Amino acid sequence: MRMYDCISAKKAGRELSKKEIEYIVGGFTEGSIPDYQMSAFLMAVCLKGMTEKETLFLTMAMAESGDVLDLSPIEGKKVDKHSTGGVGDKTTLIVAPIVAALKVPVAKMSGRGLGHTGGTIDKLESFPGFVTELSEKKFYAQVNQIHLALMAQTANLAPADKKIYALRDVTATVDSIPLIASSIMSKKLAAGADVIVLDVKAGSGAFMKTEEEAVLLAKEMVKIGNDAGKKTCAVVTDMSQPLGYAIGNILEVKEAIRALRGEGAKDLMEASYTLAAQMLLGAGRVVDFNEGYALAESAVKSGAAFEKFCEFVRAQGGDESYARNPEKFARAAFVREVKAEKKGYITRMQTEEIGMVSLLLGVGRETKESVIDLSAGIQICVKIGDYVKAGDTIALLHANDNTKMAEAEIRLLDAVIIEENAKKSPKHVLAIL
């Protein structure tokens, strides 16, 4: 078998076999297939696409290129949830304790943030003492004991995907639905859960800018998961504006704590309850979506979800007093109000740009080696559809370095569009697949 022949076949639009795809993934991962040949193959995929079979074969080959977690020591149906990434997306911090409080095991591996998208691991490490590097034995035992554990992604989870993604990033081959779907699902399948719920974002702050694109990606990933023997569903959610009001690690943790105490923003709670309901439904805890949604709401209203969150923080070595008294978290040295320059309605937000402003303030990483500022961030004070007067506060900027504040304010003002005529507030949940 030769890589040249595989490239030529894909360029001509022929469906590749399981053996051919395993040869490509295996050869590139161990180094016998060079970057320039893999680049040519990836470009051929971008131009010619992949069949459902090819996409499944690619996903499985990447999933099996490294460690595959065996969650059989954990009792019951294990559920996992994955978001395609967005601005202010702290749903895992809310959804996981809700589902665990209802005695469904949540065994989750999460990554760190890169760029303007925040990582769940970084947010949890805002708690002094919180440990994310767990042994498999400790991970299994904790899920059995309290129905929830979350650990950092192992270095050898789907290594083929890491290597292929790094190449896609520099060869203009990122925007291919089969390649995006297989990249995400390879890591989810390697993580070993029985039930996978996908939160696929759509809008200006998401990778998929339109609902149509997000639905296409969601369908592809659901098909892969179900074909691989995992009960999989997807929820397409809005990212035309930041989710909730907080952007930044500590700010998002504090907002998640308020949400678990029953004080969450409408869009954040609707997305969270919908995801929780789908997880409960997939695990067989409820018989229909409405029952799951109502149960999720009751777990918050009763305080059970918040208590589960505190128990989870404590179990992983974190100081739970910060959850009970969020004012203990560190605060940024500088806070600047951003005020509307004219009256009118908020009609649009350039959400990705708002995320980049948060990066400017120190929230995220520009490279994997970057040190993030846990207390930096943005508190958005308005939503699409809101009316503001000139001088009203539309955001608060939090930073420990005052030198970027002026630039951040100018960019944020440009990213929040105020117009004379009102625009309807967007739906929070766009589709369930």
N, C-alpha and C positions, 0 to 999 in steps of 0.2 A: 504494500500500500504506500502511495506517495502523496505528500501534501499538495504537490502540483496538480495531481488529478482531482483531488477534493475541491481545490479552488476552482479549477476549470469546470467541474460539474456544477458547482453552485452558481458560477457566473452564467452558465447556460440554463439555470433554473431547474436543474434536476434535484429530486428529493434524495438526500443522503441517508444512508443506512445507519442503524445503531452502532455498528462496528466502526464505520467511518467517523462518526462524531466522537465516539470514545477514543479513537486514535488521535483525532485533532486535539481534544481537550487534554488527554494524557501526555501527548508529545510536547505540547506547548508548556504544560505545567512542569514537566521534568527537564525541559530545555532542549530537546532534540529538534523541535520546530522553532525556527527563529522568528523574531518580531515581525520582520518584513513579510513573511508568508502569512502569519496570523493576521496582520493588518489587511492584507489583500483579501483574505477569507471574510473578515468582519465587514469590509466594504461591500463585498459581494452579497452578504446577508442583508445589509442595509438596502441595497438596490433591488434584490430579488425576493427578499422575505424568506420565511421558513414555514413549513407546514406544521400542523399541530403535533404530528409525530416527531418531527425534527426538534421542535421546541422542547417537548418532553424529554427526548433523548439528551439534548444539550443540558437541560436542567439537572437531570439525574446524574450525568457524568460529572458536572461541577459539584453537586451535593456530595457525591461519593469520592471526591478527590482528596478529602481529608477526614477529620473526625466526624462521625455521625453519632449523635447522642442517643443512647438507649434509655428511655424514660420508663421502662417496664418496672423498676423498683417503686415507682410512684403509683399509688392506688387511684383508680378511677380514670375517667377520660381527661387527659391533659389538654388545656387550651392555651393558645398563644394568639397574640394580636400584633400586627405590624402596620406601621404607617409609612406611606411613601414620602413623608417629610413636608413640613410647612413652617410657617412663622407663628410662634406662640403655641405650638402643638404640645400640650402637656397631658394628653388624654390617658396615657399609660398610668400616670400617677393617680388618676381618678378611677379608671376602669378596672385595673387589676385588683385593688382592695374591695371594690364593689362585688366583683365576681367571687373573690376568695371568701368574702363575708357570707356568701350564699353557698359555701362549702363545695365550690368547683375548683379543682386544682389548677393554678396558674403557674406554669414553669417557663420562665421567660429568659432569653438571652438578649441583651441590648448592646448597642454600640455607643461610642462617643460621638459628639457632634463634629462636623467638619463644614466650614463655611458658615452661612447664617442659620442653618438648621440646628437646633439644639439637640443634644443627646441625652437620653434618659439617665444614663450612667453619670454624666456630669451633674445633672440636677440632683440626683440622690446623694452624690458626694458633697453637696452643700451641707449635709448633716455631719457635724463632727463625729469622727469615728466610724462612719458607714463604710462597710467592707463590700466590695463588688467582686473580688477575686475569691470565689468559693470553690472548694473541691467538689467533685461530682457527688461524693458521699454526703457531704454537708448540704448540698443543693437538694438532693432527693429527700433527705431526712426533714429538712425545713418545710418542703412542700407537703409532705405527709403530715407534719405536725400542725402547720398553720394555713395550709392551702396556698401559700404564696412564697416564691423566692425569685430573685432577679439577679443575674450575674453578668459580668462583662463577657462579651463574645470571645471564645478561645481563639488563639492565634492561628490554629490549624483548622478552623471551620471554613469549608469551601475555599481552599487556597487558590483553586483554579479561577474562581470568580474574581478574587482580589487582583490576580495577575492580568486577567483579561480586561477587567474594568480599567486598570491603570493604562492599558494600551488604548482602549476605546476613548478615554479621556483626551488623548493627544492626537487622535487620528480622525476626529469628526465622525465617530461611529456610535455615539451615545444614543441618538434619537431613533432607535429601532425598537418597536414594541416587543418582538420576540427576544431581543437581547436584554431589554429592561426587565421583562417578565421572568426570564430564566435566571437573571442575576439575583433578583429579589427572592424568588421561590427556591433557589438552590440553598440559600442560607436558612430559610424557614424549614425546608425538608430535613436539612442536616441537624436542626435543633430538636427534632424528634417528637413534637406535639401531635396529638391525635386530631385536634381541631384547630384550624387556622382561620382567623378573621382578619381580613385586610381592610385597612382604611386608606382608600385611594383619593388623594387630594386633587381638586380641579380649580383652576383660577390663576390669578396673577402672581400668587405666591407659591405656586406648585410647579412641578416639572411639566405636568400636563396642563396646558393653559386653558383648554376647553373641556366642557362636560363630555362631549363626544369622544375626545381623545382618552379621557380618564375611563370612560365606560369600556372602550376597546381594550385598554390595558387590564382593567379589572376582569373582564371576561376571559382574557388570555390566562391570567394568573389563577383564576378559579378553576378553569379547565385543567391546567397543569396539576394543581393540588388534588383535585378529585381523581384524575387519572393516576396519580401517584399513591392513591389509597388513603388520602387525608380528607376529612370532611372540611370543605373550604367554602367560604363565602366572602363577598366584598361589599363594603359600604362606600359609596362615592360621596365625599363631603366637600363643602365649599371652602376654598382658600382665596376668595377674591378680597378678603380682608383678614387681618390677624385673628386667630382663634382666641376668644376671650379678650382680655385687656392687657395681659402681661407678656413681655418678651424679654428673656434673660433668665439665667438659671435660678437664682434665689427668688426673683420676682415671680417666676412661674411656679416654683414650689409653694410660695405663699398663696398664690391664686388657687392652686390645686387643693391646699388645705381648706381655704374658704369654701371651695366647691364641695368638698367632702363634709363640710359642716352645714351644707344646705344653702350657701350664699353664692353659688356659681352663676356666671353669665349665661344667658339663655342659649346662645349658640354653642357654647362649650358643653353645657349640660345635655342638650339635645343630641349632640354628636356622641357624648360619653354614654348616655343611656341606650342609644341605638346600638353602639358597639357592644356594650355589656349584654344587651338582650340577645344579640346574635351569638355571643359566646355561650350564654346559658342555653340557648336553643340548640346549638351544635353539640353541646355536652349532654343533651337529654335531660337537663335540669327542669326545663319547662316544655310545654307542648306547642306553644305558639308565641309569636313575637310580642304580642300585646301583654301576655302574662309576664314575659321576660322584662319588658320595659317597666311594668308596674312593680315587679320585684326589685329591680335596680333602684327605682325611685324610693321604695320603702327602706332599702338598705342604707340610703343616705339620710332619709328623714328620721329613722330610728337611732342614728348614730353608730350603727354597726360597721359601716364602711370606714368611718373615721377611726374607730377603735382598731379595726383591722390594719389600717395604715400605720398607726402607732406601734402595734405589735410587730409589724413587718420591719419598721425602722429599728426597733429594739433587737429583733432577732438577728439582724445583720450588723450589729455593733454600733448603730447610730444612737445619738442622744435624742430620745423621743421628746424631751422637754421643749425642743425647738418646734416640734409639731404642735404641742399644746400651747406654746407661747411663741408664736412666730416673730414677735418683736425682738427676740434674741438673735435672729440672723443678722449678719453684718450688713451695714448700709453703705452705699456709695458716698464718697466724700462730697460730691457735687451733684446737685439736682437743678435742672433748668426747665422752666415752664416754656412750652411752645404755644404761642397764642395765634388764633385765627386772625388773618389780615383783613378779612372782609366778612360780611354777613352772607348767609345762604345755607344751602343743604350740602351735606357730604354725599357726593354722588359716586365717587370711585376712590379706590386706594391702589397705589402701585405697591403691592404687598411685598414683592421681592426686593424692591428698593428699600422699603422699611426694614426688612431683614438685613440688608447691607448696611444701613445706618446703625443697627444694633451691633454689627460686626465692627464698625468704626469705633464704637464706644468701648469695645473690649469683650463683647459677649461670646463670640465664637472663635474658631481657629481658622487661620489662613492656610496653615500647614499642620500636619499631624503633630509636629513638635511645638506648636504655639502654646503659650500659657494663657488660659482664659481667666477673665475677671468674673468671679461668681456673682458679685453684687451689681455689676453693670447691667444696663438694659433700658427698656422703654416701657412706660405705662401709657397705652393709648386710652384716651378719655372719650372717644366718639366712635360711632358705628355708621356705616352707610345708611342714609335715610334720616340721620339726625340734623336738626337745625342749629346753627351756631350764629352768634353775633361777633362782630369785630372785637377782639380782645378776650374772647372766651378761650380757656385753656383746652387745647386739643390733644396734648401729650405732655408727659414728663420724661426728660432724659436723665438717666442715672449713669454717672461715670466717676472713676477715681483719677482720671487724667482730664484736666479742664481744657487742654489745648485743642481738642477736636470738637468741642461743644458747638462753636459757631457754625462750622461746616455741617455738623449733624442737624442743627436746627434748620438751616437753609434747605438741606436735602429732604428733611421730613416735611417741611411746608410744601415743597414741590410735589411730594408723593401723596398728599391728602388733597383731593380735588374738591373744591367748593364751588357750586354753581347755583344759579338763581332758581332753577326748577328742581323740585324734589324727585328723587329716584327711589323706587321701592327697595326695601331691605331684601338682600338675597336669601334664598332658602338655605338652611344649614345642612340638611341631608338631601342629597340630589337623587340618589338611587340606591337600591339594595339588590345585589345580584347573587 
